[in-house]
Amino acid sequence: MSIHPNVKPVIRRRYPTIERRPGLTREALIHEYMAQNRPVVVPTVSATWCARWSPSALVARYASCEIEAEETREVYVGERSLTRRPFGPTVDAMLMGHKNLRWKGLEFLSKVPGMRSDLTANPPPYEALMPESAHGQRSTLWIAPKGTMSSLHHDGNYDNLNMQVSGKKLFLLVPPAQHELLHFHGSAESPVNPFAPDLSRFPRFSGASPKEAMLGPGDVLLVPKYWWHCVYAVEPSVNLACCFGWEGEVSPWRVLSGAPLIHRSLTAVSAAMRRRGLLRLADATRRIWLATYNRAVPRVAPQPRCVLADPE
Protein backbone atom coordinates (compact mmCIF):
# COMPACT_ATOMS: atom_id res chain seq x y z
CA MET A 1 0.00 0.00 0.00
CA SER A 2 1.41 3.38 -0.90
CA ILE A 3 2.06 5.92 1.80
CA HIS A 4 -0.39 8.82 1.42
CA PRO A 5 0.19 12.22 3.02
CA ASN A 6 -3.30 12.10 4.60
CA VAL A 7 -2.62 8.84 6.44
CA LYS A 8 -2.45 9.45 10.19
CA PRO A 9 1.01 8.62 11.60
CA VAL A 10 1.08 5.79 14.12
CA ILE A 11 3.01 5.33 17.36
CA ARG A 12 5.41 2.46 16.87
CA ARG A 13 6.32 -0.37 19.18
CA ARG A 14 9.80 -0.18 20.67
CA TYR A 15 12.08 -3.15 21.18
CA PRO A 16 15.45 -3.90 22.83
CA THR A 17 18.37 -2.52 20.86
CA ILE A 18 20.99 -4.51 19.00
CA GLU A 19 24.46 -4.35 20.51
CA ARG A 20 26.85 -1.72 19.11
CA ARG A 21 30.59 -2.58 19.01
CA PRO A 22 32.87 0.30 17.92
CA GLY A 23 36.26 -0.94 16.81
CA LEU A 24 35.15 -4.55 16.38
CA THR A 25 37.77 -6.56 14.48
CA ARG A 26 37.12 -8.99 11.65
CA GLU A 27 38.12 -11.93 13.85
CA ALA A 28 35.81 -10.86 16.67
CA LEU A 29 32.93 -10.31 14.25
CA ILE A 30 33.36 -13.81 12.84
CA HIS A 31 33.80 -15.69 16.11
CA GLU A 32 31.51 -13.73 18.42
CA TYR A 33 28.67 -12.91 16.04
CA MET A 34 28.69 -14.62 12.64
CA ALA A 35 29.59 -18.05 14.05
CA GLN A 36 26.97 -17.55 16.77
CA ASN A 37 24.33 -16.23 14.34
CA ARG A 38 23.96 -12.99 16.32
CA PRO A 39 23.41 -9.47 14.94
CA VAL A 40 25.63 -6.53 15.81
CA VAL A 41 26.14 -2.91 14.71
CA VAL A 42 29.71 -1.83 13.95
CA PRO A 43 30.23 1.95 13.61
CA THR A 44 32.97 2.83 11.13
CA VAL A 45 34.95 6.00 10.47
CA SER A 46 34.00 6.49 6.84
CA ALA A 47 32.77 10.05 6.24
CA THR A 48 34.92 10.50 3.13
CA TRP A 49 33.77 7.21 1.60
CA CYS A 50 30.11 7.90 2.42
CA ALA A 51 30.33 11.36 0.85
CA ARG A 52 31.38 9.78 -2.45
CA TRP A 53 28.17 7.67 -2.43
CA SER A 54 25.77 10.35 -1.19
CA PRO A 55 22.70 11.12 -3.35
CA SER A 56 24.25 14.29 -4.81
CA ALA A 57 27.55 12.56 -5.57
CA LEU A 58 25.80 9.64 -7.26
CA VAL A 59 23.69 11.98 -9.38
CA ALA A 60 26.81 13.86 -10.43
CA ARG A 61 28.34 10.64 -11.78
CA TYR A 62 25.34 8.62 -12.96
CA ALA A 63 22.42 11.04 -13.57
CA SER A 64 21.69 9.87 -17.11
CA CYS A 65 21.89 6.13 -16.39
CA GLU A 66 18.61 4.25 -16.46
CA ILE A 67 17.83 2.23 -13.35
CA GLU A 68 15.08 -0.12 -12.19
CA ALA A 69 12.77 1.27 -9.48
CA GLU A 70 10.42 -0.80 -7.36
CA GLU A 71 6.89 0.30 -6.51
CA THR A 72 6.24 0.37 -2.77
CA ARG A 73 2.48 -0.18 -2.79
CA GLU A 74 2.65 -3.95 -2.44
CA VAL A 75 4.26 -5.76 0.45
CA TYR A 76 5.04 -9.18 -1.03
CA VAL A 77 8.01 -9.27 -3.39
CA GLY A 78 6.29 -11.31 -6.12
CA GLU A 79 3.43 -8.82 -6.37
CA ARG A 80 5.49 -5.67 -6.88
CA SER A 81 5.89 -4.03 -10.27
CA LEU A 82 9.13 -2.56 -11.56
CA THR A 83 9.68 0.48 -13.71
CA ARG A 84 12.76 1.87 -15.44
CA ARG A 85 13.66 5.50 -14.78
CA PRO A 86 16.65 7.80 -15.26
CA PHE A 87 18.77 7.82 -12.13
CA GLY A 88 18.88 11.62 -11.66
CA PRO A 89 15.08 12.22 -11.57
CA THR A 90 14.66 9.17 -9.31
CA VAL A 91 17.00 10.65 -6.70
CA ASP A 92 15.40 14.09 -7.07
CA ALA A 93 11.99 12.52 -6.40
CA MET A 94 13.38 10.77 -3.32
CA LEU A 95 14.77 13.99 -1.89
CA MET A 96 11.44 15.76 -2.51
CA GLY A 97 9.57 13.13 -0.49
CA HIS A 98 8.04 11.04 -3.28
CA LYS A 99 7.17 7.72 -1.62
CA ASN A 100 5.73 5.54 -4.37
CA LEU A 101 9.07 4.29 -5.68
CA ARG A 102 12.38 3.20 -4.25
CA TRP A 103 15.43 1.95 -6.09
CA LYS A 104 16.59 -1.52 -5.27
CA GLY A 105 19.73 -1.69 -7.37
CA LEU A 106 20.12 -5.47 -7.21
CA GLU A 107 23.43 -6.40 -8.78
CA PHE A 108 23.71 -2.75 -9.82
CA LEU A 109 27.42 -3.14 -10.53
CA SER A 110 26.61 -5.00 -13.73
CA LYS A 111 23.83 -2.62 -14.80
CA VAL A 112 25.16 0.92 -14.29
CA PRO A 113 28.30 1.64 -16.35
CA GLY A 114 31.21 2.67 -14.16
CA MET A 115 29.85 1.61 -10.78
CA ARG A 116 31.73 -1.67 -10.67
CA SER A 117 35.11 -0.06 -11.28
CA ASP A 118 34.21 2.80 -8.94
CA LEU A 119 33.43 0.46 -6.05
CA THR A 120 36.47 -1.71 -6.79
CA ALA A 121 38.74 1.34 -6.71
CA ASN A 122 37.06 2.64 -3.54
CA PRO A 123 35.98 -0.47 -1.56
CA PRO A 124 33.35 0.05 1.17
CA PRO A 125 34.55 -0.06 4.80
CA TYR A 126 32.65 -3.28 5.52
CA GLU A 127 35.08 -5.20 3.30
CA ALA A 128 37.60 -4.97 6.14
CA LEU A 129 35.11 -6.90 8.30
CA MET A 130 34.22 -9.58 5.77
CA PRO A 131 35.79 -13.06 6.17
CA GLU A 132 38.76 -13.64 3.87
CA SER A 133 36.98 -16.82 2.73
CA ALA A 134 33.84 -14.90 1.68
CA HIS A 135 32.34 -16.09 -1.61
CA GLY A 136 29.27 -15.49 -3.75
CA GLN A 137 29.15 -11.80 -2.81
CA ARG A 138 26.05 -10.04 -4.09
CA SER A 139 25.88 -6.28 -3.65
CA THR A 140 22.67 -4.26 -3.49
CA LEU A 141 22.32 -0.48 -3.47
CA TRP A 142 19.14 0.86 -1.89
CA ILE A 143 17.87 4.40 -2.41
CA ALA A 144 14.73 4.99 -0.34
CA PRO A 145 12.58 8.09 0.26
CA LYS A 146 11.71 9.08 3.82
CA GLY A 147 8.81 7.03 5.17
CA THR A 148 9.17 4.00 2.90
CA MET A 149 9.23 0.56 4.48
CA SER A 150 10.17 -2.98 3.49
CA SER A 151 8.24 -6.14 4.21
CA LEU A 152 9.25 -8.34 7.15
CA HIS A 153 11.40 -10.94 5.38
CA HIS A 154 14.69 -12.84 5.49
CA ASP A 155 17.52 -13.24 2.96
CA GLY A 156 17.90 -17.01 3.19
CA ASN A 157 21.23 -18.78 3.55
CA TYR A 158 23.39 -15.64 3.39
CA ASP A 159 24.97 -13.40 5.97
CA ASN A 160 24.43 -9.73 5.16
CA LEU A 161 26.58 -6.71 5.96
CA ASN A 162 24.38 -3.64 5.49
CA MET A 163 26.07 -0.24 5.55
CA GLN A 164 24.21 3.03 5.98
CA VAL A 165 25.74 5.52 3.55
CA SER A 166 23.41 8.51 3.83
CA GLY A 167 20.41 9.38 6.01
CA LYS A 168 18.95 7.18 8.74
CA LYS A 169 17.14 3.85 8.69
CA LEU A 170 15.46 1.88 11.45
CA PHE A 171 16.10 -1.87 11.26
CA LEU A 172 14.00 -4.40 13.16
CA LEU A 173 15.25 -8.02 13.37
CA VAL A 174 13.55 -11.23 14.57
CA PRO A 175 15.43 -14.52 15.28
CA PRO A 176 15.07 -17.36 12.74
CA ALA A 177 13.55 -19.85 15.20
CA GLN A 178 10.50 -17.58 15.64
CA HIS A 179 9.36 -18.32 12.07
CA GLU A 180 5.95 -19.66 13.24
CA LEU A 181 5.21 -16.56 15.30
CA LEU A 182 5.38 -14.32 12.22
CA HIS A 183 2.33 -15.80 10.37
CA PHE A 184 4.72 -16.29 7.43
CA HIS A 185 3.71 -16.15 3.76
CA GLY A 186 5.68 -18.59 1.62
CA SER A 187 9.04 -19.28 3.22
CA ALA A 188 10.64 -15.85 3.50
CA GLU A 189 7.99 -13.14 4.00
CA SER A 190 5.50 -12.14 6.69
CA PRO A 191 2.27 -10.10 6.40
CA VAL A 192 2.90 -8.48 9.82
CA ASN A 193 3.92 -4.84 10.16
CA PRO A 194 6.21 -5.30 13.18
CA PHE A 195 6.42 -1.58 13.94
CA ALA A 196 2.67 -1.51 14.63
CA PRO A 197 1.48 -5.15 14.63
CA ASP A 198 -2.23 -5.91 14.42
CA LEU A 199 -2.41 -8.56 17.13
CA SER A 200 -6.10 -9.17 16.53
CA ARG A 201 -5.16 -10.56 13.10
CA PHE A 202 -1.71 -11.89 13.97
CA PRO A 203 -1.87 -12.92 17.64
CA ARG A 204 1.18 -15.20 17.54
CA PHE A 205 3.41 -12.18 16.93
CA SER A 206 2.91 -11.21 20.58
CA GLY A 207 5.32 -14.05 21.44
CA ALA A 208 8.09 -12.77 19.12
CA SER A 209 11.16 -11.01 20.50
CA PRO A 210 12.38 -8.46 17.93
CA LYS A 211 15.46 -6.29 18.31
CA GLU A 212 16.03 -2.92 16.67
CA ALA A 213 18.86 -0.67 15.50
CA MET A 214 18.91 2.88 14.21
CA LEU A 215 21.62 3.20 11.57
CA GLY A 216 23.31 6.46 10.64
CA PRO A 217 26.05 7.13 8.06
CA GLY A 218 28.99 4.77 8.53
CA ASP A 219 27.13 2.20 10.64
CA VAL A 220 27.40 -1.42 9.47
CA LEU A 221 24.76 -3.92 10.60
CA LEU A 222 25.37 -7.66 10.47
CA VAL A 223 22.05 -9.30 9.55
CA PRO A 224 22.84 -12.98 10.12
CA LYS A 225 21.44 -15.65 7.82
CA TYR A 226 17.71 -16.38 8.16
CA TRP A 227 17.14 -13.46 10.56
CA TRP A 228 13.88 -11.76 9.65
CA HIS A 229 14.13 -8.01 9.18
CA CYS A 230 11.97 -5.01 8.36
CA VAL A 231 13.40 -1.60 7.48
CA TYR A 232 11.93 1.91 7.73
CA ALA A 233 13.55 4.97 6.14
CA VAL A 234 13.61 7.66 8.81
CA GLU A 235 15.26 10.06 6.36
CA PRO A 236 15.95 9.89 2.62
CA SER A 237 18.50 7.09 2.62
CA VAL A 238 21.23 5.32 0.71
CA ASN A 239 22.37 1.85 1.84
CA LEU A 240 24.89 -0.57 0.43
CA ALA A 241 24.38 -4.21 1.40
CA CYS A 242 26.37 -7.33 0.59
CA CYS A 243 25.09 -10.89 1.03
CA PHE A 244 27.72 -13.64 1.04
CA GLY A 245 28.70 -17.12 2.13
CA TRP A 246 31.95 -18.06 3.87
CA GLU A 247 33.95 -21.12 4.86
CA GLY A 248 32.91 -22.31 8.30
CA GLU A 249 29.54 -20.56 8.20
CA VAL A 250 26.74 -21.81 10.45
CA SER A 251 24.56 -24.52 8.86
CA PRO A 252 20.85 -23.83 8.20
CA TRP A 253 19.97 -26.89 10.32
CA ARG A 254 21.69 -25.32 13.33
CA VAL A 255 20.42 -21.81 12.70
CA LEU A 256 16.80 -22.97 12.44
CA SER A 257 16.87 -25.00 15.66
CA GLY A 258 13.40 -24.62 17.18
CA ALA A 259 11.70 -23.91 13.85
CA PRO A 260 9.04 -26.34 12.49
CA LEU A 261 10.69 -29.59 11.35
CA ILE A 262 9.38 -29.49 7.77
CA HIS A 263 10.59 -25.90 7.28
CA ARG A 264 13.94 -26.70 8.86
CA SER A 265 14.41 -29.83 6.74
CA LEU A 266 13.42 -28.32 3.38
CA THR A 267 15.60 -25.28 3.99
CA ALA A 268 18.61 -27.42 4.87
CA VAL A 269 18.13 -29.59 1.75
CA SER A 270 17.85 -26.53 -0.51
CA ALA A 271 21.01 -25.01 1.00
CA ALA A 272 22.87 -28.30 0.54
CA MET A 273 21.94 -28.41 -3.16
CA ARG A 274 23.24 -24.88 -3.66
CA ARG A 275 26.43 -25.65 -1.78
CA ARG A 276 27.07 -28.55 -4.15
CA GLY A 277 26.54 -26.35 -7.19
CA LEU A 278 23.09 -27.74 -8.03
CA LEU A 279 21.67 -24.26 -8.51
CA ARG A 280 19.21 -25.11 -11.27
CA LEU A 281 17.82 -28.04 -9.30
CA ALA A 282 17.49 -25.90 -6.18
CA ASP A 283 15.74 -23.12 -8.12
CA ALA A 284 13.41 -25.58 -9.87
CA THR A 285 12.55 -27.25 -6.57
CA ARG A 286 11.76 -23.86 -5.02
CA ARG A 287 9.56 -22.82 -7.96
CA ILE A 288 7.58 -26.07 -7.73
CA TRP A 289 7.22 -25.72 -3.98
CA LEU A 290 6.12 -22.08 -4.25
CA ALA A 291 3.57 -22.81 -6.99
CA THR A 292 2.13 -25.64 -4.89
CA TYR A 293 2.08 -23.41 -1.82
CA ASN A 294 0.27 -20.59 -3.64
CA ARG A 295 -2.39 -22.99 -4.90
CA ALA A 296 -2.91 -24.76 -1.60
CA VAL A 297 -2.58 -21.92 0.91
CA PRO A 298 -4.93 -18.92 0.83
CA ARG A 299 -3.19 -15.58 0.44
CA VAL A 300 -2.98 -13.64 3.70
CA ALA A 301 -3.57 -9.94 3.12
CA PRO A 302 -0.60 -8.06 4.57
CA GLN A 303 -0.95 -5.19 7.00
CA PRO A 304 -0.78 -1.80 5.32
CA ARG A 305 2.48 0.03 5.54
CA CYS A 306 2.36 3.11 7.69
CA VAL A 307 3.99 6.41 8.54
CA LEU A 308 5.65 6.31 11.96
CA ALA A 309 4.98 9.30 14.17
CA ASP A 310 8.05 8.66 16.29
CA PRO A 311 10.57 6.54 14.34
CA GLU A 312 13.49 7.70 16.48
PyMOL commands that set and color helices and strands:
alter all, ss='L'
color gray80, all
select helices_A, chain A and resi 26-34+47-52+55-62+77-79+87-95+108-110+115-121+125-128+176-182+203-207+252-255+261-275+279-296
alter helices_A, ss='H'
color red, helices_A
select strands_A, chain A and resi 40-43+66-71+82-86+101-106+135-144+152-153+159-166+169-174+189-190+211-215+219-223+228-233+237-245
alter strands_A, ss='S'
color yellow, strands_A
deselect
rebuild
show_as cartoon
